């Protein structure tokens, strides 16, 4: 099964002429234009190369037609329904629709301390000296593969969070990325930079204005933590089931810093996320949590790598997947330990819950270890809903749908317990004891994902 997109791309899509038109419609610093041109050359070269078979051989993208999508610039401004926007009081909000920024706010008490939170397209103009050393140079690089290069050439905006040294942002921030128009393409970029000793919490959500509009998202996320920084980053992917979702996401964690990264996958027709965590400094730590619920014919794929480049580092990844109907969830995980990264403690686990005879979960953990004094373990499980559990619940007055709901919520509970952001910790924290995993279950109900048998 080939994962290669047909080449060359049609004249009206993302070819050289379209790229020049794209550049001519933007006013950007020379260093950004140079970065884009380099990425576009990498993109053109990559079209003649196959994607990494280890990453892509289980992801069938033969039906993907990029020429059907265009960068539209937010011509309309429909209302966006969200799951996270009303779950907390936020110190700042950044919203994008079809790649165009529609709203930016930040509490003055944080901006007065040097915090930047806003639209990437604006901040490269006003704070280019801050962003230039970090934008697609350390975490997500344009030469990583075809999709990273494509994004690097055509990114249309995105969210920037910059926290100066020793500033502790105690209130959460919120970023919303939306698709509105039919056949819209979104290339938004999220860049988070925490200087030494800084801390912050960022919630980010993707959503569609329409249940029927097709769309494409080719995105990137860069999380950069200096020494002793602390970041909590939550991302909920909730596109409609007509959207193609591709993303490169990477975090770099320096000495003594801590990253808690939580992802939720609900929407899209097909989603493939390449997620890297690099532990670059002694004592760096990362916890990665994932919750996925796939239905109908959805395919949601994760390719995760935990790379230990320094001694005494720790990583802990836990993904939970629920699938039903003819959906499929794929997780390919890898822990890499460099030769000098002694005393590494690495762990990864994926658990799958199958709710029909026609769905499928593929969970493939892996280890590549060059050091000789480490503790690295991995695991994967997959199973059906226990009929005895259903029978027990139904004997106590529950419907089958209610019993399924309770079992799925319990299945997610272990991830929920790992996310200590709750109302009792802070009056501003998210999400008021209705945990992130519970939001996923509520979302399944809101979108009419029925737990019981279909009629």
DRENDO-1510 file (C-alpha; in Angstrom, 1 decimal, always signed):
<recs>
REC; n; res; u; v; w
REC; 1; UNK; +0.0; +0.0; +0.0 .
REC; 2; UNK; +1.6; +3.2; -1.1 .
REC; 3; UNK; +1.3; +6.4; +0.9 .
REC; 4; UNK; +2.8; +8.6; -1.8 .
REC; 5; UNK; +0.6; +11.6; -2.8 .
REC; 6; UNK; +0.4; +11.9; -6.6 .
REC; 7; UNK; +2.9; +14.3; -8.0 .
REC; 8; UNK; +3.3; +16.8; -9.4 .
REC; 9; UNK; +0.5; +18.7; -7.8 .
REC; 10; UNK; -2.1; +20.3; -10.1 .
REC; 11; UNK; -1.4; +23.9; -11.3 .
REC; 12; UNK; -4.1; +25.4; -9.2 .
REC; 13; UNK; -3.1; +23.8; -5.9 .
REC; 14; UNK; +0.2; +24.3; -4.2 .
REC; 15; UNK; +2.7; +24.5; -7.1 .
REC; 16; UNK; +5.4; +27.1; -7.7 .
REC; 17; UNK; +2.9; +29.6; -9.2 .
REC; 18; UNK; +0.5; +29.2; -6.3 .
REC; 19; UNK; +3.4; +29.7; -3.9 .
REC; 20; UNK; +4.4; +32.9; -5.5 .
REC; 21; UNK; +0.9; +34.2; -5.5 .
REC; 22; UNK; +0.7; +33.3; -1.8 .
REC; 23; UNK; +3.9; +35.2; -1.0 .
REC; 24; UNK; +2.8; +38.2; -3.0 .
REC; 25; UNK; -0.3; +38.6; -0.9 .
REC; 26; UNK; +1.7; +38.8; +2.3 .
REC; 27; UNK; +3.9; +41.4; +3.9 .
REC; 28; UNK; +6.5; +39.7; +6.0 .
REC; 29; UNK; +10.1; +40.2; +7.1 .
REC; 30; UNK; +12.8; +38.9; +4.8 .
REC; 31; UNK; +13.9; +36.2; +7.2 .
REC; 32; UNK; +10.4; +34.7; +7.1 .
REC; 33; UNK; +10.2; +34.8; +3.3 .
REC; 34; UNK; +13.6; +33.0; +3.2 .
REC; 35; UNK; +12.3; +30.4; +5.6 .
REC; 36; UNK; +9.3; +29.9; +3.4 .
REC; 37; UNK; +11.3; +29.6; +0.2 .
REC; 38; UNK; +13.6; +27.0; +1.8 .
REC; 39; UNK; +10.6; +25.0; +3.0 .
REC; 40; UNK; +9.0; +25.1; -0.4 .
REC; 41; UNK; +12.1; +23.8; -2.1 .
REC; 42; UNK; +12.1; +21.0; +0.4 .
REC; 43; UNK; +8.5; +20.4; -0.3 .
REC; 44; UNK; +9.1; +20.2; -4.1 .
REC; 45; UNK; +11.9; +17.7; -3.6 .
REC; 46; UNK; +9.8; +15.6; -1.2 .
REC; 47; UNK; +7.1; +15.1; -3.8 .
REC; 48; UNK; +9.4; +12.7; -5.6 .
REC; 49; UNK; +10.2; +10.7; -2.4 .
REC; 50; UNK; +8.1; +8.2; -0.6 .
REC; 51; UNK; +7.0; +8.9; +2.9 .
REC; 52; UNK; +8.7; +6.9; +5.7 .
REC; 53; UNK; +7.2; +3.5; +5.3 .
REC; 54; UNK; +7.6; +2.7; +9.0 .
REC; 55; UNK; +5.4; +5.7; +9.9 .
REC; 56; UNK; +3.0; +5.6; +7.0 .
REC; 57; UNK; +2.5; +2.0; +5.9 .
REC; 58; UNK; -0.7; +1.6; +8.0 .
REC; 59; UNK; -2.1; +5.0; +7.0 .
REC; 60; UNK; -4.0; +4.9; +3.7 .
REC; 61; UNK; -4.1; +8.3; +2.1 .
REC; 62; UNK; -4.7; +7.3; -1.5 .
REC; 63; UNK; -8.1; +9.1; -1.4 .
REC; 64; UNK; -6.5; +12.4; -0.3 .
REC; 65; UNK; -6.7; +15.0; -3.0 .
REC; 66; UNK; -4.9; +18.2; -1.9 .
REC; 67; UNK; -5.8; +20.0; -5.1 .
REC; 68; UNK; -9.4; +20.2; -3.8 .
REC; 69; UNK; -8.4; +22.5; -1.0 .
REC; 70; UNK; -7.4; +26.2; -1.0 .
REC; 71; UNK; -6.2; +28.8; +1.5 .
REC; 72; UNK; -9.3; +31.0; +1.7 .
REC; 73; UNK; -8.4; +33.6; +4.4 .
REC; 74; UNK; -11.5; +33.5; +6.5 .
REC; 75; UNK; -14.0; +35.1; +4.0 .
REC; 76; UNK; -16.9; +34.3; +6.3 .
REC; 77; UNK; -17.1; +34.4; +10.1 .
REC; 78; UNK; -19.5; +31.7; +11.2 .
REC; 79; UNK; -20.0; +30.9; +14.9 .
REC; 80; UNK; -17.8; +28.1; +16.2 .
REC; 81; UNK; -19.1; +25.6; +18.7 .
REC; 82; UNK; -16.5; +24.7; +21.2 .
REC; 83; UNK; -16.0; +22.2; +24.1 .
REC; 84; UNK; -13.4; +24.0; +26.1 .
REC; 85; UNK; -14.1; +27.8; +25.7 .
REC; 86; UNK; -16.5; +28.0; +28.6 .
REC; 87; UNK; -14.7; +25.5; +30.9 .
REC; 88; UNK; -12.6; +28.1; +32.7 .
REC; 89; UNK; -11.8; +31.8; +33.0 .
REC; 90; UNK; -8.9; +32.5; +30.7 .
REC; 91; UNK; -6.2; +35.1; +31.0 .
REC; 92; UNK; -6.0; +35.3; +27.2 .
REC; 93; UNK; -7.7; +34.1; +24.1 .
REC; 94; UNK; -6.5; +33.7; +20.5 .
REC; 95; UNK; -8.9; +32.6; +17.8 .
REC; 96; UNK; -8.3; +31.7; +14.1 .
REC; 97; UNK; -10.8; +30.9; +11.4 .
REC; 98; UNK; -9.5; +29.5; +8.0 .
REC; 99; UNK; -6.0; +30.7; +8.9 .
REC; 100; UNK; -7.1; +34.3; +9.7 .
REC; 101; UNK; -6.9; +35.6; +13.2 .
REC; 102; UNK; -10.3; +36.8; +14.5 .
REC; 103; UNK; -9.6; +37.6; +18.1 .
REC; 104; UNK; -6.7; +38.2; +20.5 .
REC; 105; UNK; -6.9; +39.1; +24.2 .
REC; 106; UNK; -4.5; +39.1; +27.1 .
REC; 107; UNK; -4.9; +40.3; +30.6 .
REC; 108; UNK; -2.7; +43.4; +31.0 .
REC; 109; UNK; -1.2; +42.1; +34.2 .
REC; 110; UNK; +0.6; +39.5; +32.1 .
REC; 111; UNK; +1.5; +41.7; +29.1 .
REC; 112; UNK; +3.1; +44.1; +31.6 .
REC; 113; UNK; +5.4; +41.3; +32.7 .
REC; 114; UNK; +6.5; +40.7; +29.1 .
REC; 115; UNK; +4.2; +37.8; +28.2 .
REC; 116; UNK; +3.3; +37.6; +24.5 .
REC; 117; UNK; +0.2; +35.8; +23.5 .
REC; 118; UNK; -1.2; +36.5; +20.0 .
REC; 119; UNK; -1.3; +35.8; +16.3 .
REC; 120; UNK; +2.0; +34.5; +14.8 .
REC; 121; UNK; +1.5; +36.6; +11.6 .
REC; 122; UNK; +1.4; +39.8; +13.7 .
REC; 123; UNK; +4.1; +38.9; +16.2 .
REC; 124; UNK; +6.7; +38.2; +13.5 .
REC; 125; UNK; +6.4; +41.8; +12.6 .
REC; 126; UNK; +6.6; +43.3; +16.1 .
REC; 127; UNK; +8.7; +40.7; +17.9 .
REC; 128; UNK; +10.7; +39.0; +15.2 .
REC; 129; UNK; +13.9; +39.1; +17.3 .
REC; 130; UNK; +12.2; +36.9; +19.9 .
REC; 131; UNK; +10.6; +34.4; +17.5 .
REC; 132; UNK; +13.3; +34.1; +14.8 .
REC; 133; UNK; +15.7; +31.8; +16.8 .
REC; 134; UNK; +12.8; +29.4; +17.5 .
REC; 135; UNK; +10.4; +29.3; +14.6 .
REC; 136; UNK; +10.8; +25.9; +12.8 .
REC; 137; UNK; +14.5; +25.8; +13.8 .
REC; 138; UNK; +14.6; +23.6; +16.9 .
REC; 139; UNK; +11.5; +21.4; +17.1 .
REC; 140; UNK; +9.6; +21.0; +13.9 .
REC; 141; UNK; +11.9; +21.5; +10.9 .
REC; 142; UNK; +10.8; +21.9; +7.3 .
REC; 143; UNK; +13.0; +19.1; +6.1 .
REC; 144; UNK; +11.4; +16.5; +8.4 .
REC; 145; UNK; +9.1; +15.2; +5.7 .
REC; 146; UNK; +6.6; +16.3; +3.0 .
REC; 147; UNK; +4.0; +17.6; +5.4 .
REC; 148; UNK; +6.4; +19.5; +7.5 .
REC; 149; UNK; +7.9; +21.2; +4.4 .
REC; 150; UNK; +4.4; +21.9; +3.1 .
REC; 151; UNK; +3.4; +23.5; +6.3 .
REC; 152; UNK; +6.7; +25.5; +6.5 .
REC; 153; UNK; +6.0; +27.0; +3.1 .
REC; 154; UNK; +2.3; +27.9; +3.5 .
REC; 155; UNK; +1.7; +28.5; +7.2 .
REC; 156; UNK; -1.1; +31.1; +7.5 .
REC; 157; UNK; -0.9; +32.2; +11.1 .
REC; 158; UNK; -1.3; +30.6; +14.4 .
REC; 159; UNK; -0.8; +31.1; +18.1 .
REC; 160; UNK; +2.3; +32.3; +19.9 .
REC; 161; UNK; +2.9; +32.1; +23.6 .
REC; 162; UNK; +6.1; +33.6; +25.0 .
REC; 163; UNK; +6.8; +33.7; +28.7 .
REC; 164; UNK; +9.9; +35.6; +30.0 .
REC; 165; UNK; +12.3; +34.3; +32.6 .
REC; 166; UNK; +10.8; +33.4; +36.0 .
REC; 167; UNK; +7.3; +34.6; +35.1 .
REC; 168; UNK; +4.6; +32.3; +36.4 .
REC; 169; UNK; +1.4; +32.6; +34.4 .
REC; 170; UNK; -1.1; +31.2; +37.0 .
REC; 171; UNK; -4.2; +31.4; +34.8 .
REC; 172; UNK; -4.8; +29.3; +31.7 .
REC; 173; UNK; -4.7; +30.6; +28.2 .
REC; 174; UNK; -6.9; +29.4; +25.3 .
REC; 175; UNK; -6.3; +29.0; +21.6 .
REC; 176; UNK; -9.1; +28.2; +19.1 .
REC; 177; UNK; -8.4; +27.0; +15.5 .
REC; 178; UNK; -11.5; +26.8; +13.2 .
REC; 179; UNK; -12.4; +25.8; +9.7 .
REC; 180; UNK; -15.5; +27.5; +8.2 .
REC; 181; UNK; -15.6; +27.6; +4.4 .
REC; 182; UNK; -16.1; +24.6; +2.1 .
REC; 183; UNK; -12.8; +23.1; +1.0 .
REC; 184; UNK; -10.8; +25.5; +3.2 .
REC; 185; UNK; -7.1; +24.7; +3.9 .
REC; 186; UNK; -5.6; +25.6; +7.3 .
REC; 187; UNK; -1.9; +25.7; +8.0 .
REC; 188; UNK; -1.9; +27.2; +11.4 .
REC; 189; UNK; +1.2; +27.0; +13.6 .
REC; 190; UNK; +1.4; +27.0; +17.4 .
REC; 191; UNK; +4.7; +28.2; +19.0 .
REC; 192; UNK; +5.2; +28.1; +22.7 .
REC; 193; UNK; +8.4; +29.5; +24.2 .
REC; 194; UNK; +9.0; +29.4; +28.0 .
REC; 195; UNK; +12.2; +31.0; +29.2 .
REC; 196; UNK; +14.2; +29.8; +32.2 .
REC; 197; UNK; +12.0; +29.2; +35.3 .
REC; 198; UNK; +8.7; +30.3; +33.5 .
REC; 199; UNK; +5.4; +28.4; +33.7 .
REC; 200; UNK; +2.1; +28.4; +31.8 .
REC; 201; UNK; -1.0; +26.4; +30.9 .
REC; 202; UNK; -2.3; +26.5; +27.3 .
REC; 203; UNK; -5.6; +24.9; +26.1 .
REC; 204; UNK; -6.0; +24.6; +22.4 .
REC; 205; UNK; -9.0; +23.3; +20.4 .
REC; 206; UNK; -9.7; +22.7; +16.8 .
REC; 207; UNK; -13.3; +22.7; +15.5 .
REC; 208; UNK; -15.4; +23.0; +12.4 .
REC; 209; UNK; -18.2; +25.6; +11.9 .
REC; 210; UNK; -20.2; +23.2; +9.7 .
REC; 211; UNK; -20.8; +19.5; +10.1 .
REC; 212; UNK; -20.7; +19.0; +6.3 .
REC; 213; UNK; -18.0; +21.3; +5.0 .
REC; 214; UNK; -14.8; +19.5; +3.8 .
REC; 215; UNK; -11.5; +20.8; +5.0 .
REC; 216; UNK; -7.8; +20.2; +5.4 .
REC; 217; UNK; -5.4; +21.0; +8.2 .
REC; 218; UNK; -1.7; +20.8; +7.8 .
REC; 219; UNK; -0.4; +22.1; +11.1 .
REC; 220; UNK; +2.6; +22.2; +13.4 .
REC; 221; UNK; +3.1; +22.6; +17.2 .
REC; 222; UNK; +6.4; +23.6; +18.8 .
REC; 223; UNK; +6.8; +23.6; +22.6 .
REC; 224; UNK; +10.1; +24.9; +23.7 .
REC; 225; UNK; +11.0; +24.8; +27.4 .
REC; 226; UNK; +14.2; +26.3; +28.8 .
REC; 227; UNK; +15.8; +25.2; +32.1 .
REC; 228; UNK; +13.3; +24.7; +35.0 .
REC; 229; UNK; +10.3; +25.8; +32.9 .
REC; 230; UNK; +6.9; +24.1; +33.4 .
REC; 231; UNK; +4.3; +23.8; +30.7 .
REC; 232; UNK; +0.8; +22.2; +30.7 .
REC; 233; UNK; -0.4; +22.0; +27.1 .
REC; 234; UNK; -3.8; +20.5; +26.3 .
REC; 235; UNK; -5.0; +20.0; +22.7 .
REC; 236; UNK; -8.4; +18.8; +21.7 .
REC; 237; UNK; -8.9; +17.9; +18.0 .
REC; 238; UNK; -12.6; +18.1; +17.2 .
REC; 239; UNK; -12.9; +18.7; +13.5 .
REC; 240; UNK; -16.0; +17.4; +11.7 .
REC; 241; UNK; -15.7; +14.0; +9.9 .
REC; 242; UNK; -14.9; +15.6; +6.5 .
REC; 243; UNK; -11.6; +17.1; +7.5 .
REC; 244; UNK; -8.1; +15.7; +6.6 .
REC; 245; UNK; -5.8; +16.4; +9.6 .
REC; 246; UNK; -2.0; +16.2; +9.4 .
REC; 247; UNK; +0.3; +17.6; +12.0 .
REC; 248; UNK; +3.9; +17.7; +13.1 .
REC; 249; UNK; +4.2; +18.4; +16.9 .
REC; 250; UNK; +7.3; +18.5; +18.9 .
REC; 251; UNK; +8.4; +19.5; +22.4 .
REC; 252; UNK; +12.0; +20.3; +23.5 .
REC; 253; UNK; +12.6; +20.1; +27.3 .
REC; 254; UNK; +15.8; +21.4; +28.9 .
REC; 255; UNK; +17.4; +20.8; +32.3 .
REC; 256; UNK; +15.0; +20.5; +35.2 .
REC; 257; UNK; +12.0; +21.5; +33.0 .
REC; 258; UNK; +8.7; +19.7; +33.0 .
REC; 259; UNK; +6.2; +19.2; +30.2 .
REC; 260; UNK; +2.7; +17.8; +30.6 .
REC; 261; UNK; +1.1; +17.3; +27.2 .
REC; 262; UNK; -2.4; +16.0; +26.8 .
REC; 263; UNK; -4.1; +15.3; +23.5 .
REC; 264; UNK; -7.7; +14.3; +22.6 .
REC; 265; UNK; -8.7; +13.0; +19.2 .
REC; 266; UNK; -12.4; +13.1; +18.4 .
REC; 267; UNK; -12.9; +14.4; +14.9 .
REC; 268; UNK; -11.6; +14.3; +11.3 .
REC; 269; UNK; -12.0; +11.9; +8.4 .
REC; 270; UNK; -8.4; +10.9; +8.7 .
REC; 271; UNK; -5.8; +12.2; +11.2 .
REC; 272; UNK; -2.1; +11.5; +11.4 .
REC; 273; UNK; -0.1; +13.2; +14.1 .
REC; 274; UNK; +3.7; +12.9; +14.3 .
REC; 275; UNK; +4.5; +13.7; +17.9 .
REC; 276; UNK; +8.1; +14.1; +19.2 .
REC; 277; UNK; +9.3; +14.8; +22.8 .
REC; 278; UNK; +13.0; +15.6; +23.2 .
REC; 279; UNK; +14.5; +15.5; +26.7 .
REC; 280; UNK; +17.6; +17.6; +26.1 .
REC; 281; UNK; +18.8; +18.5; +29.5 .
REC; 282; UNK; +19.7; +16.7; +32.7 .
REC; 283; UNK; +16.6; +16.1; +34.9 .
REC; 284; UNK; +14.1; +17.0; +32.1 .
REC; 285; UNK; +10.7; +15.3; +32.5 .
REC; 286; UNK; +7.7; +14.8; +30.2 .
REC; 287; UNK; +4.3; +13.3; +30.7 .
REC; 288; UNK; +2.2; +12.6; +27.5 .
REC; 289; UNK; -1.5; +11.7; +27.8 .
REC; 290; UNK; -3.8; +10.8; +25.0 .
REC; 291; UNK; -7.5; +10.0; +24.6 .
REC; 292; UNK; -9.1; +9.0; +21.3 .
REC; 293; UNK; -12.7; +8.1; +20.4 .
REC; 294; UNK; -13.1; +7.0; +16.7 .
REC; 295; UNK; -16.4; +6.1; +15.1 .
REC; 296; UNK; -17.9; +5.4; +11.7 .
REC; 297; UNK; -15.0; +5.1; +9.2 .
REC; 298; UNK; -12.6; +7.4; +10.9 .
REC; 299; UNK; -8.9; +6.7; +10.9 .
REC; 300; UNK; -6.8; +8.3; +13.7 .
REC; 301; UNK; -3.1; +7.7; +13.7 .
REC; 302; UNK; -0.3; +8.7; +16.1 .
REC; 303; UNK; +3.4; +8.3; +15.6 .
REC; 304; UNK; +5.1; +9.2; +18.9 .
REC; 305; UNK; +8.7; +9.4; +19.8 .
REC; 306; UNK; +10.2; +10.0; +23.2 .
REC; 307; UNK; +13.9; +10.9; +22.7 .
REC; 308; UNK; +16.2; +11.0; +25.7 .
REC; 309; UNK; +19.3; +13.0; +24.9 .
REC; 310; UNK; +20.6; +13.7; +28.5 .
REC; 311; UNK; +21.1; +11.8; +31.7 .
REC; 312; UNK; +18.5; +11.5; +34.5 .
REC; 313; UNK; +15.6; +12.2; +32.2 .
REC; 314; UNK; +12.1; +10.8; +32.5 .
REC; 315; UNK; +9.2; +10.3; +30.1 .
REC; 316; UNK; +5.8; +8.7; +30.6 .
REC; 317; UNK; +3.3; +8.2; +27.8 .
REC; 318; UNK; -0.2; +6.8; +28.2 .
REC; 319; UNK; -2.7; +6.7; +25.3 .
REC; 320; UNK; -6.3; +5.4; +25.6 .
REC; 321; UNK; -8.3; +4.6; +22.4 .
REC; 322; UNK; -11.9; +3.7; +22.0 .
REC; 323; UNK; -13.1; +2.6; +18.6 .
REC; 324; UNK; -16.4; +1.4; +17.2 .
REC; 325; UNK; -18.2; +0.8; +13.8 .
REC; 326; UNK; -15.6; +0.5; +11.1 .
REC; 327; UNK; -13.2; +3.0; +12.7 .
REC; 328; UNK; -9.5; +2.4; +13.1 .
REC; 329; UNK; -6.9; +3.8; +15.5 .
REC; 330; UNK; -3.2; +3.4; +15.0 .
REC; 331; UNK; -0.4; +4.1; +17.5 .
REC; 332; UNK; +3.3; +3.5; +16.7 .
REC; 333; UNK; +5.4; +4.5; +19.7 .
REC; 334; UNK; +9.2; +4.6; +20.2 .
REC; 335; UNK; +11.5; +5.4; +23.1 .
REC; 336; UNK; +15.0; +6.4; +22.0 .
REC; 337; UNK; +17.9; +6.7; +24.4 .
REC; 338; UNK; +21.1; +8.3; +23.4 .
REC; 339; UNK; +24.5; +6.8; +24.4 .
REC; 340; UNK; +25.1; +9.5; +27.1 .
REC; 341; UNK; +21.6; +9.5; +28.5 .
REC; 342; UNK; +22.3; +7.2; +31.5 .
REC; 343; UNK; +19.8; +6.8; +34.3 .
REC; 344; UNK; +16.9; +7.4; +31.8 .
REC; 345; UNK; +13.5; +6.3; +33.0 .
REC; 346; UNK; +11.2; +5.9; +30.0 .
REC; 347; UNK; +7.7; +4.4; +29.8 .
REC; 348; UNK; +5.0; +4.1; +27.2 .
REC; 349; UNK; +1.6; +2.3; +27.1 .
REC; 350; UNK; -1.4; +2.2; +24.8 .
REC; 351; UNK; -4.7; +0.6; +25.7 .
REC; 352; UNK; -7.5; +0.0; +23.2 .
REC; 353; UNK; -11.2; -0.7; +23.8 .
REC; 354; UNK; -13.0; -2.2; +20.8 .
REC; 355; UNK; -16.8; -1.7; +20.7 .
REC; 356; UNK; -17.8; -3.5; +17.4 .
REC; 357; UNK; -16.7; -6.5; +15.3 .
REC; 358; UNK; -15.6; -4.3; +12.4 .
REC; 359; UNK; -13.3; -1.8; +14.1 .
REC; 360; UNK; -9.6; -2.1; +14.6 .
REC; 361; UNK; -6.8; -0.9; +16.9 .
REC; 362; UNK; -3.1; -1.2; +16.0 .
REC; 363; UNK; -0.7; -0.5; +18.9 .
REC; 364; UNK; +3.0; -1.0; +18.3 .
REC; 365; UNK; +5.5; +0.1; +21.0 .
REC; 366; UNK; +9.2; +0.1; +20.5 .
REC; 367; UNK; +12.6; +0.8; +22.1 .
REC; 368; UNK; +16.0; +1.9; +20.7 .
REC; 369; UNK; +18.5; +2.1; +23.5 .
REC; 370; UNK; +22.2; +2.9; +23.2 .
REC; 371; UNK; +22.9; +3.5; +27.0 .
REC; 372; UNK; +23.5; +0.7; +29.4 .
REC; 373; UNK; +22.1; +2.0; +32.7 .
REC; 374; UNK; +18.4; +2.8; +32.0 .
REC; 375; UNK; +14.9; +1.7; +32.9 .
REC; 376; UNK; +12.7; +1.6; +29.8 .
REC; 377; UNK; +9.4; -0.3; +29.6 .
REC; 378; UNK; +6.5; -0.4; +27.3 .
REC; 379; UNK; +3.1; -2.1; +26.9 .
REC; 380; UNK; +0.0; -2.4; +24.8 .
REC; 381; UNK; -3.4; -3.9; +25.4 .
REC; 382; UNK; -6.6; -4.3; +23.3 .
REC; 383; UNK; -9.9; -5.9; +24.2 .
REC; 384; UNK; -13.7; -5.9; +23.9 .
REC; 385; UNK; -16.2; -4.5; +26.3 .
REC; 386; UNK; -16.9; -7.2; +28.9 .
REC; 387; UNK; -20.5; -8.4; +28.4 .
REC; 388; UNK; -20.7; -9.4; +32.1 .
REC; 389; UNK; -20.0; -5.8; +33.0 .
REC; 390; UNK; -22.8; -4.7; +30.7 .
REC; 391; UNK; -25.1; -7.3; +32.1 .
REC; 392; UNK; -24.3; -6.3; +35.7 .
REC; 393; UNK; -25.0; -2.6; +35.0 .
REC; 394; UNK; -28.2; -3.3; +33.1 .
REC; 395; UNK; -29.5; -5.5; +35.9 .
REC; 396; UNK; -29.3; -2.4; +38.1 .
REC; 397; UNK; -31.6; -0.3; +35.9 .
REC; 398; UNK; -29.2; +1.1; +33.3 .
REC; 399; UNK; -29.9; +1.0; +29.6 .
REC; 400; UNK; -27.2; -0.6; +27.4 .
REC; 401; UNK; -26.2; +2.9; +26.2 .
REC; 402; UNK; -25.9; +4.2; +29.8 .
REC; 403; UNK; -23.8; +1.1; +30.7 .
REC; 404; UNK; -21.5; +1.6; +27.7 .
REC; 405; UNK; -21.1; +5.3; +28.7 .
REC; 406; UNK; -20.1; +4.3; +32.2 .
REC; 407; UNK; -17.6; +1.7; +31.1 .
REC; 408; UNK; -16.0; +4.1; +28.6 .
REC; 409; UNK; -15.7; +6.8; +31.2 .
REC; 410; UNK; -14.1; +4.3; +33.5 .
REC; 411; UNK; -11.7; +3.2; +30.8 .
REC; 412; UNK; -10.5; +6.8; +30.4 .
REC; 413; UNK; -10.3; +7.4; +34.1 .
REC; 414; UNK; -6.6; +6.6; +34.4 .
REC; 415; UNK; -5.7; +9.3; +32.0 .
REC; 416; UNK; -8.1; +11.7; +33.8 .
REC; 417; UNK; -6.4; +11.0; +37.1 .
REC; 418; UNK; -3.0; +12.0; +35.6 .
REC; 419; UNK; -4.2; +15.5; +34.8 .
REC; 420; UNK; -4.2; +17.4; +38.1 .
REC; 421; UNK; -5.7; +20.6; +36.7 .
REC; 422; UNK; -8.9; +21.0; +38.7 .
REC; 423; UNK; -11.0; +23.7; +40.3 .
REC; 424; UNK; -10.0; +22.8; +43.8 .
REC; 425; UNK; -6.3; +23.6; +42.9 .
REC; 426; UNK; -7.1; +27.1; +41.5 .
REC; 427; UNK; -10.2; +29.2; +41.0 .
REC; 428; UNK; -9.0; +29.8; +37.4 .
REC; 429; UNK; -7.9; +26.3; +36.5 .
REC; 430; UNK; -9.5; +24.1; +34.0 .
REC; 431; UNK; -11.9; +22.4; +33.8 .
REC; 432; UNK; -13.7; +22.7; +37.1 .
REC; 433; UNK; -13.5; +19.1; +38.1 .
REC; 434; UNK; -15.2; +18.0; +35.0 .
REC; 435; UNK; -12.0; +16.4; +33.8 .
REC; 436; UNK; -10.6; +16.5; +30.3 .
REC; 437; UNK; -11.5; +12.9; +29.7 .
REC; 438; UNK; -15.0; +13.5; +30.9 .
REC; 439; UNK; -15.2; +16.3; +28.3 .
REC; 440; UNK; -14.3; +13.7; +25.7 .
REC; 441; UNK; -17.1; +11.5; +26.8 .
REC; 442; UNK; -19.6; +14.4; +26.8 .
REC; 443; UNK; -18.3; +15.3; +23.3 .
REC; 444; UNK; -19.1; +11.9; +22.1 .
REC; 445; UNK; -22.7; +12.3; +23.3 .
REC; 446; UNK; -23.0; +15.9; +22.0 .
REC; 447; UNK; -22.0; +14.7; +18.5 .
REC; 448; UNK; -24.5; +11.8; +18.8 .
REC; 449; UNK; -21.9; +9.1; +19.0 .
REC; 450; UNK; -24.2; +6.5; +20.4 .
REC; 451; UNK; -22.7; +3.9; +22.7 .
REC; 452; UNK; -25.5; +1.4; +22.1 .
REC; 453; UNK; -26.0; -0.7; +18.9 .
REC; 454; UNK; -27.1; +1.2; +15.8 .
REC; 455; UNK; -30.6; +0.6; +14.4 .
</recs>
